[in-house]
Amino acid sequence: MYGEIKKFRSDLGVGIIAAEDGRAYRFKRTEILNRRDDLEGQEVHFELGDLKVREIIVLAGSPWMAFGGVAL
């Protein structure tokens, strides 16, 4: 699913994604596969499992930046 990070609290490591289905989902920093410092406003792709966000990929920069930190 696609969405946009609307809020992120770096001190707590949590944020909110506004998803393409019109819902807002909470997430933890540990679910981001390619970590970045500037998360607010970034477009993301993520998976939903039991209404929990997991495997978030930030879709910013070059493909090498987007997938450079993903361990396969």
Secondary structure, DSSP 4 states (H G I P E B T S, - for coil): -EEEEEEEETTTTEEEEEETTS-EEEEEGGGBSS--S--TT-EEEEEEETTEEEEEEE--S-HHHHHTT---
